[in-house]
Amino acid sequence: MTARELTPAEVAAGLRGINDLDLSATQIQALVRNMDASKQKWARIKHNKQEYEEKIQKENEALYFNYPSLFQMHVEDRLDGTFFEMLALKRRIEKGEITPEQATQIVGQKLHQRYIPEHSPPAETQAPTLSYEEYYRQTR
């Protein structure tokens, strides 16, 4: 699935909510956790996809307008352990432990191992990718 981009109308409507700040990994994770609460709050109308997404969008405008692909993945329950791996890399960049280029290389290697199996170790040596919910259950 391709990354979701905002339409010109959505950008115009969200200009007040779009910022040019580089949020920290902790701030991004907090936005996603806030969206968790919204998803629980509106779970009863999840069968009506349009209304469900509109309600969640209104309560999570910062995430929706500044990180539309992340918002869309989370509203569709497609976030997994990869999200947390990337946040961990962002934290390491923020601490000065690695450069953005090194983080890009690490992500590239992990994705290569995951999606090109003939070049990766046997499946039994690779840890399964946890879903977003499984990750949080393990870390509580």
C-alpha positions in Angstrom: 0.0 0.0 0.0 1.3 3.5 -0.9 1.8 6.2 1.7 -1.1 8.4 2.2 -0.6 12.1 1.4 -3.0 14.9 2.2 -5.1 16.4 -0.5 -4.7 20.1 -1.3 -8.1 20.6 0.5 -6.9 18.8 3.6 -3.7 20.8 3.6 -5.6 24.0 3.3 -8.0 23.0 6.1 -5.1 21.9 8.3 -2.7 24.8 7.9 -3.4 25.8 11.4 -2.5 22.3 12.6 0.7 21.7 10.5 3.9 22.7 12.1 7.5 22.6 11.0 8.8 21.3 14.3 10.9 18.2 14.4 9.1 16.3 17.2 11.2 14.0 19.4 10.6 10.2 19.4 8.9 10.6 22.8 6.5 13.3 21.4 5.6 11.2 18.4 4.9 8.2 20.6 2.8 10.4 22.9 0.7 11.5 19.9 0.2 7.8 18.9 -0.8 6.9 22.5 -3.3 9.7 22.5 -4.8 8.3 19.4 -5.1 4.9 21.1 -7.5 6.6 23.6 -9.5 8.0 20.7 -9.6 4.7 19.0 -11.0 3.1 22.1 -13.5 5.9 22.6 -14.9 5.6 19.1 -14.6 1.8 18.7 -18.4 1.4 18.8 -18.7 3.2 15.4 -15.7 1.5 13.7 -18.1 -0.2 11.3 -18.8 3.2 9.8 -15.2 3.8 8.5 -15.8 7.4 7.4 -17.4 8.6 10.6 -14.9 6.7 12.7 -11.9 8.2 10.9 -13.4 11.7 11.1 -13.9 11.5 14.8 -10.4 10.2 15.4 -9.0 12.9 13.0 -10.7 15.7 14.9 -9.2 14.5 18.2 -5.7 13.9 16.8 -5.1 16.8 14.4 -1.4 17.1 15.2 -0.7 13.5 14.2 -3.1 13.6 11.2 -1.7 16.8 9.7 2.0 16.4 10.5 2.3 12.6 10.1 -0.5 11.6 7.8 1.0 8.2 6.8 1.5 7.3 10.5 -2.0 8.4 11.3 -3.5 6.3 8.5 -1.5 3.2 9.4 -2.6 3.5 13.0 -6.3 4.1 12.2 -6.1 1.0 10.0 -4.4 -1.1 12.7 -1.3 -1.6 10.5 1.4 -0.4 13.0 3.7 -3.1 14.2 7.0 -3.5 16.0 8.7 -1.7 13.1 7.3 1.5 14.5 8.9 1.0 17.8 12.2 0.0 16.2 12.2 3.3 14.2 11.3 5.3 17.3 14.3 3.6 19.1 16.6 4.6 16.2 15.2 8.2 16.3 16.0 8.3 20.1 19.6 7.1 19.4 19.9 9.9 16.7 18.6 12.5 19.3 21.2 11.3 21.8 24.0 11.5 19.2 24.7 7.8 19.4 24.2 7.3 15.6 23.8 9.6 12.6 20.6 9.7 10.4 22.6 8.0 7.7 23.5 5.1 10.0 19.9 4.8 11.1 18.8 4.7 7.4 21.3 1.9 6.8 20.0 -0.1 9.8 16.4 0.2 8.6 17.4 -0.8 5.1 19.1 -3.9 6.3 16.2 -4.9 8.5 13.7 -4.4 5.7 16.0 -6.3 3.3 16.1 -9.2 5.7 12.4 -9.2 6.1 11.3 -8.9 2.5 14.1 -10.7 0.6 14.2 -14.0 2.3 16.8 -15.7 0.1 19.4 -13.3 1.5 18.3 -13.5 5.1 18.9 -16.1 7.9 16.4 -18.9 8.2 13.0 -18.0 9.6 13.6 -19.7 12.9 16.4 -17.2 13.7 14.4 -14.1 12.9 12.2 -12.7 15.6 8.6 -12.3 14.5 7.4 -8.7 14.1 5.0 -7.9 16.9 1.8 -6.0 16.3 1.4 -2.7 18.0 -1.0 -4.1 20.6 1.4 -7.1 21.3 4.3 -4.7 21.8 2.4 -2.7 24.4 1.2 -5.8 26.2 4.8 -7.0 26.5 6.1 -3.7 27.8 3.5 -3.1 30.5 
